[in-house]
Amino acid sequence: MGWMDNVVAGVDPARPVLIAGPTASGKSGLAMAIARAQGGVIVNADALQVFADWRILTARPSPEDEAAVPHALYGHVPGDQSYSVGQWLRDVAPLLTGPRPIIVGGTGLNFTALTEGLADIPPTPAEVRARADALMAREGKEALFEALDPATAARIDPANPARIQRAWEVQEATGRGIAAWQDETGPPLLPLHKAHPIVLNAPPPWLNPRIAQRFDMMLDAGVLDEARANAATWHPALPSAKAIGAAELMAHLNGTLSLEEVRDRIITLTRQYAKRQRNWFRGRMKDWHWQDMH
């Protein structure tokens, strides 16, 4: 019996399942195995697999997998529309009352918001976001970070420009720091003790070859054709442009990067992302069930 069979055998069919892990660690395969054995709906918790325009590049489930068992919240957002953790929570809420959900993804913040709660912060006005974008472009993340209130600054990773800009926008739009909003967080939609939470613990020596192999599989599956289909509407500021490898593929289509350079860059970027994911899981998911991959 392999590791996947052991995990499936230990899952309570009556509880929602949460599956987190770094990119390319086998989360979707495990979700499929649980769904086939026990039933349920596979629900996406990945921040980039929500977008419609990059199926192959973001490693969304194949059309065949989606036809084999029920899936939800995959590819349902146009690539030019922003999509926040709060919107994901609103979308996932009704799915918690239907058939048993198997919630799978690599975005730790989604799982934390689901199991610990999320501050009910009003949406950011477009004018505030435009000012934030302009300030970020002109002076960099340091200028925005320096403007944050001390409590918020203490909680924000100073190396993460997206988190810094989000905190600046909240403070500017509401007059309150994001830390104050977080301190008023309501109860979670799905407390951890009511779920079966699994983290796939995938160390670099095991994961790195899988990352390289997966990109080669993406090439075979037609990721260059996917990039060509997106080329006419491509812009680096699109929300879906955060997909790892999107900019590199576009650079290849424009003739500025060879395919070998694209492959090397995407593999390196994916390894770096997996490292950030592992750090998040170790820091925030100590109470989950850890499944060692080797």
Secondary structure as GFF3:
##gff-version 3
##sequence-region A 1 294
A	DSSP	alpha_helix	3	9	.	.	.	ID=ss1
A	DSSP	beta_strand	17	20	.	.	.	ID=ss2
A	DSSP	alpha_helix	27	38	.	.	.	ID=ss3
A	DSSP	beta_strand	41	44	.	.	.	ID=ss4
A	DSSP	alpha_helix	63	68	.	.	.	ID=ss5
A	DSSP	beta_strand	71	72	.	.	.	ID=ss6
A	DSSP	alpha_helix	85	92	.	.	.	ID=ss7
A	DSSP	three_ten_helix	93	97	.	.	.	ID=ss8
A	DSSP	beta_strand	101	105	.	.	.	ID=ss9
A	DSSP	alpha_helix	108	116	.	.	.	ID=ss10
A	DSSP	alpha_helix	126	139	.	.	.	ID=ss11
A	DSSP	alpha_helix	141	146	.	.	.	ID=ss12
A	DSSP	alpha_helix	150	155	.	.	.	ID=ss13
A	DSSP	alpha_helix	161	174	.	.	.	ID=ss14
A	DSSP	alpha_helix	178	182	.	.	.	ID=ss15
A	DSSP	three_ten_helix	192	194	.	.	.	ID=ss16
A	DSSP	beta_strand	196	201	.	.	.	ID=ss17
A	DSSP	alpha_helix	204	221	.	.	.	ID=ss18
A	DSSP	alpha_helix	223	231	.	.	.	ID=ss19
A	DSSP	three_ten_helix	239	242	.	.	.	ID=ss20
A	DSSP	alpha_helix	246	253	.	.	.	ID=ss21
A	DSSP	alpha_helix	259	284	.	.	.	ID=ss22
A	DSSP	beta_strand	289	292	.	.	.	ID=ss23
###
